[in-house]
Amino acid sequence: MTSREKIILAVTGVVAVAGLWIALAGNGPVAPKDPAGPSAADEAAKAGSMMAAIKDAALTPAELAMVAAIDAPWPRQAFYDRPFAGQEAAKPVTRPHYSGYVELGTGRLAVVDGLEYQVGDTLESGGYKVASITPDMVVLESLGNGQRIEIPYEGRDALHQ
């Protein structure tokens, strides 16, 4: 056994003994807690005194607005997952990549972002469905607003054309 292994074993042993000592010795007797806990009136009084102390402090207008927001009722759902009125749905951050084309009889497949799709399929990334497939491009249609985007072929043989 090398000296390095001996040191590792010694440190592991010391840590194990210290862990057992702490676990078995504990922190001494602990005073039992009141099972009923603090009353609602006590908690409300504490909260009221805290809010009064905050309002009495010299706060900036931004801090005052935050304090006012604490007292304001929260909406039922904190996150708004739909576009606001008059705004379009968010556009995808990355444009899909059309990297492969397969034609089998009358069927056509497009390889978009590494996955195969037929006309009418919805992309895994969501938001678009395949409208048409040609060897040179695939046309995607937005599920949100019907807008069409053309994705040119980016496969290896596209460099040689």
N, C-alpha and C positions, 0 to 999 in steps of 0.2 A: 504494500500500500504506500502510495507516495505521500509526501508531507502535505501536499495540497488537499488530498482526500482526507487526511487526518484532521486538518484544520476545519474543513467543511463539516465533518462529523462532529467535532467538538462544538462548533457554533450551533449546529442543529440540536445537540443535546442540551446546551445551555438555554436555548430558546424554549425547548420543550419543558424543561424543569421550571423556568420562569413562568410559562403559561399555566402549568399545573398549580404553581404556588398562588398565582393571582386568582385562578378559578376557584381553588379550594378555600383560600383565606378570606376572600370577599372583602368588603369594605366595612365590616363590623355591623352592629345592629342598626336597622333602619326603622325610623318611626313610621308606624302605620299611617296610611293616608286616609283621609275622611272619605268613606265610600260614596257619600252623597255628593261630594265635590262642592265647589263654590256655588252659591245660589245665583240665579239669573239676575236678581236685583244687584248683587255685588258686581257681577260682570258688567251690567249696564252702567253702573256708577263708575267703574274703571274706564269704560269706553268713553263715557261723557267727559270725565276729567281729562283724558288724553286728547280728545277733540278740542276741548277748551284750551288746553296748553298749546296745541298746534296753532289754533286761531289767534292766540295772544302773541305768538312769536312773530318776529319781524321777517315776513316771508316775501319773496319776489312775486310778481303777478303770475308767473308760470307755476310756482309752487302753490299759490292760492287756487289756481285752476285745478291742480291735481287734488288738493284737499276737497274742493267742491265735488270733484268726480267720485271721490270715495263715498260721499253721501248719496249720490244719484243712483237710482235703481238701474240694474244691469238688464240688458235685453235678454230675452229668453234663450236665444242662441248667440253666443259670443262671436262666431265666425260667419261671415257672409260669403257664401260660395257661388253666388250668381253675379253676372256683371250688373253694374248700376244702370238705371234707365238712361238711354241715349248713348251708351258705350257698347262697343263690340266686344265679343269674347276675346280673351287674351290669345295672341298668336303664339304658336309653338316657338320655344327658344331656339331649337335646332331644326333645321330643315331636313326632312327625311332623305335618305340616299337610295337611289335606284341603281342597284349594282348587278342585276341578273335578269335574264329573259329566257323563258322556256315555252316552246310551242309544241303541243302534243295533239295532233289531229286538229280539231277545231278549238281546243282549249288552250288558253294562254295563261301563263303564270309570270308574275313579276316578283323579283326578290327586292324587297324594300326593308332597309335596316336589318338585313340578314334573315328575314322571314319571308316565306312564299305567300302570295296573295292572288286571288282571282278577282275578276270584276264583281263588285258588290260586297266584297269583304271589308270589314272595319279594321283599321290598323291597330296593333296591340297598344301603341302609345295613346290611342284614343283620339277623338276629335275629327278624324277623317275616314272616308271610305273610298275604295278604288272605283273610279268612274270609267276609265278606259286604260287599255294596255297596248302599246305598240313597241317594236324593237327600239325605237329612239327615245321614247318618253312614256311616263305613266302620269295619268291625270287623276288627282285626288280632289274629292269634294268635301268641304267642311260640313260636319254634321250640325254645327250651330247656325250658320247663316247661308249655306249653300254655295259659298264662294269656291271657285275652282282654282287649283294651282297645278302647274305643269312641272314635273320633275324630270330633267333630262337624264339619259342613261350615263352612268359613271363607271361602268365596268372596265376591266383591263383593256379589252380591245377598243374601247372608246378613245384611247390615247393614239391609236394608229389610224384613225379615220381622218 
